[in-house]
Amino acid sequence: MAYTAFDGAKPTWTGTGTQFATDVRTNLAALRDMVATGFAPGWNYSVSGGTAEQPAILYLKRGTEWLRQTLTWGATGGADGNVTVVAVAYSANSGGAWDTVGTCTIAYDTAGNVTSTTWS
């Protein structure tokens, strides 16, 4: 059986009730898989700015839809060399305008282990 990736064009109101429910279930399974694996078929990954060890921006792109993750790197204590803030934004027009999705602040202990994350 072939894997069915997420299809943003489904479900549609033109199908039967059974087909509608099947399309919803298939898309929910694909979303689950994307969240669990951190991989989204059809989206291309690229990096911009910073260094190879500490990139400034991560992009996921699919056509004109772009997701941008702007990274802030720690410079002191347990956060040294670790990402301390990830600001996430979405663009529907190839980066022409951005909508804020949210910001994740990451806290570390003195050994550099993650102790908490806070989304706002």
Secondary structure, 3 states (H helix, E strand, C coil): CCCCCCCCCCCCCCCCHHHHHHHHHHHHHHHHHHHHHCCCCCCEEEEEEECCCCEEEEEEEECCEEEEEEEEEECCHHHECCEEEEEEEEECCCCCCCEEEEEEEEEECCCCCEEEEEEC
